[in-house]
Amino acid sequence: MNTENTLLNAVAGAVATIALSFTGISPVLGGALAGYLDGGDTGDGLRVGALSGAIASVPVAGFLLLVLLVLPFLGFFGFPLEVGLAAGGVAVLAVVIVVGGIAYTVALSALGGFLGVYLADEL
């Protein structure tokens, strides 16, 4: 298919990733769409899939950071935590969850981009 606009294909894949988030394999599906639309060889599919995953992870990472910044200060079971303890926990959780979530999304989207290019060649 090769629409010659890699960024547009990556954004289409990112929108599909977010829209299909209820499936559990949405990064693969979004990356596959981006790779299918982009065409080219498998290296191009990996690149556009990873770009699609990076774009799709921006709103997810923002939401996670917002939740992680607010939740610890509300306390557990109505008992507020000390501010220093909450801030330290937020910092560690934010790094682990956000970076892990972004890596998960980008890696699976790159795999999907590879599969999308393969499908574009076969069909």
C-alpha positions as CSV (number, residue, x, y, z in Angstrom):
1,M,0.0,0.0,0.0
2,N,2.8,2.5,1.0
3,T,1.2,5.8,1.5
4,E,4.6,7.5,1.6
5,N,3.8,9.3,4.9
6,T,5.3,7.4,7.8
7,L,4.2,9.8,10.5
8,L,0.6,9.6,9.3
9,N,0.7,5.8,9.2
10,A,2.2,5.8,12.7
11,V,-0.6,8.1,14.0
12,A,-3.2,5.9,12.4
13,G,-1.6,2.9,14.2
14,A,-1.5,4.8,17.5
15,V,-5.2,5.7,17.2
16,A,-6.0,2.0,16.5
17,T,-3.9,1.0,19.5
18,I,-5.9,3.3,21.8
19,A,-9.2,2.4,20.3
20,L,-8.6,-1.3,20.6
21,S,-7.1,-1.1,24.1
22,F,-9.8,-3.4,25.4
23,T,-8.4,-6.3,23.5
24,G,-5.2,-6.7,25.4
25,I,-3.1,-7.0,22.2
26,S,-3.9,-3.5,20.9
27,P,-0.2,-2.5,20.5
28,V,0.3,-5.5,18.1
29,L,-2.9,-4.6,16.2
30,G,-2.0,-0.9,16.0
31,G,1.5,-1.6,14.9
32,A,0.3,-4.1,12.3
33,L,-2.0,-1.4,10.9
34,A,0.8,1.1,10.7
35,G,3.1,-1.5,9.1
36,Y,0.5,-2.6,6.6
37,L,-0.2,1.0,5.6
38,D,3.5,1.9,5.4
39,G,4.5,-1.1,3.3
40,G,8.2,-1.3,2.4
41,D,10.5,-3.9,4.0
42,T,10.6,-5.3,7.5
43,G,12.9,-2.7,8.8
44,D,10.4,0.0,7.8
45,G,7.7,-2.0,9.5
46,L,9.7,-2.2,12.7
47,R,10.4,1.5,12.6
48,V,6.8,2.7,11.9
49,G,5.4,0.2,14.4
50,A,7.8,1.4,17.1
51,L,6.9,5.0,16.3
52,S,3.2,4.1,16.5
53,G,3.7,2.6,19.9
54,A,5.6,5.7,21.1
55,I,2.8,8.0,20.0
56,A,0.2,5.7,21.6
57,S,2.0,5.6,24.9
58,V,2.0,9.4,25.4
59,P,-1.6,9.6,26.6
60,V,-1.3,6.4,28.6
61,A,1.9,7.6,30.3
62,G,0.3,10.9,31.1
63,F,-2.7,9.3,32.7
64,L,-0.5,6.9,34.7
65,L,1.6,9.8,36.0
66,L,-1.5,11.7,37.0
67,V,-2.9,8.8,38.9
68,L,0.5,8.1,40.5
69,L,0.8,11.7,41.6
70,V,-2.7,11.9,43.2
71,L,-3.3,8.4,44.6
72,P,-0.6,8.2,47.3
73,F,-1.6,11.5,48.8
74,L,-5.2,10.3,49.3
75,G,-4.0,7.6,51.6
76,F,-5.1,4.0,52.0
77,F,-8.4,3.2,53.7
78,G,-8.9,6.8,54.8
79,F,-5.5,7.1,56.6
80,P,-3.3,9.7,54.8
81,L,0.4,8.8,54.4
82,E,3.3,11.0,55.3
83,V,4.3,13.3,52.5
84,G,7.9,12.1,52.3
85,L,6.9,8.5,52.1
86,A,4.2,9.2,49.5
87,A,6.6,11.2,47.4
88,G,9.3,8.5,47.5
89,G,6.8,5.8,46.6
90,V,5.5,7.9,43.7
91,A,8.9,8.5,42.3
92,V,9.8,4.8,42.3
93,L,6.4,3.6,41.0
94,A,6.3,6.3,38.3
95,V,9.6,5.3,36.9
96,V,8.9,1.6,37.0
97,I,5.3,1.6,35.7
98,V,5.7,4.4,33.1
99,V,9.0,3.2,31.6
100,G,7.8,-0.4,31.7
101,G,4.5,0.5,30.0
102,I,6.2,2.5,27.3
103,A,8.7,-0.3,26.6
104,Y,5.9,-2.8,26.5
105,T,3.8,-0.7,24.1
106,V,6.7,0.2,21.8
107,A,8.1,-3.4,21.6
108,L,4.7,-4.9,20.8
109,S,3.9,-2.2,18.3
110,A,7.3,-2.8,16.5
111,L,6.4,-6.5,16.4
112,G,3.0,-5.6,14.9
113,G,4.7,-3.3,12.4
114,F,6.8,-6.3,11.3
115,L,3.8,-8.5,11.0
116,G,1.9,-5.7,9.1
117,V,4.6,-5.4,6.5
118,Y,4.7,-9.2,6.1
119,L,0.9,-9.3,5.6
120,A,1.1,-6.4,3.1
121,D,3.7,-8.4,1.1
122,E,1.7,-11.6,1.2
123,L,-1.7,-10.1,0.4
